[in-house]
Amino acid sequence: MSTTTKTPAPAAIPTAVLPRVIDEGHAADAWYGADILTAVTGVDADAAARRPKPGRHNVGEIALHHAYWLREVRSRLTGAHDGPFVLDGEDWFEWDAASRLSWADVKETLSQEVRRLRDTVDAIDQGKQASPLSAEARFDQVLGITGHAAYHAGQIQLVKALVGA
């Protein structure tokens, strides 16, 4: 049980800053190291499928997991769902090099979901897309998915080291 509460998002933060927040976890040159898209760059399908230990997630599964949550956050921001994800299920997906979804498709799904989220945030800020969420709730969602990206980028870097990628 946590005894801390979140600091409220300052009302003075313009929603136009949200794409920059997304970029911090999903675009090159993050100050803390590899962002999630950089972390999967240069990884081949074989390495992406290797598990550091039986029962542990591989790079492909982590990438799909984050892509799923990018999509979920976008749905929360718009109040609409696009239909099914690229694989059946939710949250975590089993994936290996023999899956019907290739490693190239996994990376493209991740990149596409990042672009879609960023485009959605831009559209909401420009008044081209409605959102059922308050500005503070949108900030919370974008900040949360960016923290999620940074966490999983670090996890991918560690898994790559453990499997010799």
C-alpha positions as CSV (number, residue, x, y, z in Angstrom):
1,M,0.0,0.0,0.0
2,S,1.4,3.4,-1.0
3,T,1.2,6.4,1.3
4,T,2.1,8.9,-1.4
5,T,-0.2,10.6,-3.8
6,K,0.5,12.0,-7.2
7,T,1.4,15.6,-7.6
8,P,-1.4,17.1,-9.6
9,A,-0.5,18.1,-13.2
10,P,0.1,21.9,-13.2
11,A,-2.8,23.7,-15.0
12,A,-0.3,25.9,-16.7
13,I,1.3,23.0,-18.7
14,P,0.1,23.5,-22.3
15,T,-1.2,20.3,-23.9
16,A,1.1,21.1,-26.9
17,V,3.9,19.8,-24.7
18,L,2.5,16.2,-24.7
19,P,4.1,15.2,-28.1
20,R,7.5,16.2,-26.6
21,V,6.7,14.0,-23.6
22,I,5.9,11.1,-25.9
23,D,9.2,11.7,-27.8
24,E,11.2,11.4,-24.5
25,G,10.3,7.7,-24.3
26,H,9.9,6.9,-28.0
27,A,12.3,8.9,-30.1
28,A,16.1,9.1,-30.4
29,D,18.3,11.1,-28.1
30,A,16.5,10.4,-24.8
31,W,19.0,11.7,-22.1
32,Y,18.8,8.5,-20.1
33,G,19.9,6.2,-22.9
34,A,18.1,4.1,-25.5
35,D,14.4,4.9,-26.0
36,I,12.2,1.9,-26.8
37,L,12.4,2.3,-30.6
38,T,16.2,2.6,-30.5
39,A,16.4,-0.4,-28.2
40,V,14.8,-2.7,-30.8
41,T,16.9,-1.3,-33.7
42,G,19.5,-3.7,-35.0
43,V,18.1,-6.7,-33.2
44,D,17.5,-9.6,-35.5
45,A,14.6,-12.0,-35.3
46,D,16.6,-14.7,-33.7
47,A,17.9,-12.5,-30.9
48,A,14.4,-10.9,-30.4
49,A,13.0,-14.4,-29.8
50,R,15.7,-15.6,-27.3
51,R,14.7,-15.7,-23.7
52,P,17.2,-14.8,-21.0
53,K,15.7,-17.7,-19.0
54,P,12.8,-20.1,-19.5
55,G,9.5,-18.4,-18.6
56,R,11.0,-14.9,-19.1
57,H,9.9,-12.4,-21.7
58,N,11.9,-11.9,-24.9
59,V,12.5,-8.7,-26.7
60,G,9.6,-9.4,-29.2
61,E,7.1,-9.9,-26.3
62,I,8.2,-6.7,-24.6
63,A,7.8,-4.7,-27.8
64,L,4.4,-6.2,-28.4
65,H,3.4,-5.5,-24.8
66,H,4.3,-1.8,-25.1
67,A,2.6,-1.5,-28.5
68,Y,-0.6,-2.9,-26.9
69,W,-0.4,-0.3,-24.2
70,L,0.3,2.6,-26.7
71,R,-2.9,1.5,-28.4
72,E,-4.8,1.3,-25.1
73,V,-3.7,4.8,-24.1
74,R,-4.8,6.2,-27.5
75,S,-8.2,4.5,-27.0
76,R,-8.5,6.2,-23.6
77,L,-7.6,9.5,-25.0
78,T,-10.2,9.3,-27.8
79,G,-12.8,7.2,-26.1
80,A,-12.8,5.0,-29.2
81,H,-11.4,1.6,-30.1
82,D,-9.9,0.6,-33.5
83,G,-10.8,-3.0,-33.4
84,P,-8.6,-6.0,-32.5
85,F,-4.9,-5.7,-31.9
86,V,-2.5,-7.5,-34.3
87,L,-2.6,-10.6,-32.1
88,D,-5.5,-12.0,-30.1
89,G,-5.4,-11.3,-26.3
90,E,-4.3,-8.4,-24.2
91,D,-1.3,-7.1,-22.3
92,W,1.3,-9.8,-22.8
93,F,1.6,-12.0,-25.9
94,E,3.7,-15.1,-26.5
95,W,5.9,-14.5,-29.4
96,D,8.9,-16.3,-31.1
97,A,10.5,-16.3,-34.5
98,A,8.0,-18.9,-35.7
99,S,5.0,-16.8,-34.8
100,R,2.6,-15.7,-37.6
101,L,3.7,-12.1,-36.9
102,S,7.3,-11.6,-38.1
103,W,9.9,-9.6,-36.1
104,A,9.7,-6.9,-38.8
105,D,5.9,-6.8,-38.2
106,V,6.4,-6.5,-34.5
107,K,8.8,-3.6,-34.9
108,E,6.4,-1.9,-37.4
109,T,3.5,-2.4,-35.1
110,L,5.5,-0.7,-32.3
111,S,6.5,2.2,-34.6
112,Q,3.0,2.6,-35.9
113,E,1.5,2.7,-32.5
114,V,4.0,5.4,-31.4
115,R,3.1,7.5,-34.5
116,R,-0.6,7.0,-34.0
117,L,-0.5,8.1,-30.3
118,R,1.6,11.1,-31.2
119,D,-0.8,12.0,-34.1
120,T,-3.8,11.6,-31.8
121,V,-2.3,13.9,-29.1
122,D,-1.5,16.5,-31.8
123,A,-5.1,16.2,-33.2
124,I,-6.6,16.7,-29.7
125,D,-4.4,19.7,-29.0
126,Q,-5.4,21.3,-32.4
127,G,-9.1,20.6,-31.8
128,K,-9.3,18.1,-34.7
129,Q,-10.1,15.2,-32.3
130,A,-12.3,15.1,-29.3
131,S,-11.3,13.5,-26.0
132,P,-13.5,12.4,-23.1
133,L,-10.6,13.1,-20.7
134,S,-9.7,16.3,-19.0
135,A,-6.4,17.9,-19.8
136,E,-5.0,16.6,-16.5
137,A,-6.1,13.1,-17.3
138,R,-4.6,13.3,-20.8
139,F,-1.3,14.4,-19.2
140,D,-1.4,11.5,-16.8
141,Q,-2.0,9.0,-19.6
142,V,0.9,10.4,-21.8
143,L,3.3,10.7,-18.8
144,G,2.4,7.1,-17.8
145,I,3.0,5.6,-21.2
146,T,6.3,7.5,-21.5
147,G,7.4,6.0,-18.2
148,H,6.3,2.6,-19.4
149,A,8.4,3.1,-22.6
150,A,11.5,4.1,-20.6
151,Y,11.1,1.1,-18.2
152,H,10.7,-1.4,-21.1
153,A,13.5,0.2,-23.1
154,G,15.8,-0.5,-20.2
155,Q,14.4,-4.0,-19.9
156,I,15.0,-4.7,-23.6
157,Q,18.6,-3.4,-23.2
158,L,19.1,-5.8,-20.3
159,V,17.5,-8.8,-22.1
160,K,19.7,-8.1,-25.2
161,A,22.8,-8.2,-23.0
162,L,21.7,-11.4,-21.3
163,V,20.9,-13.2,-24.6
164,G,24.0,-11.9,-26.4
165,A,22.2,-9.7,-28.9
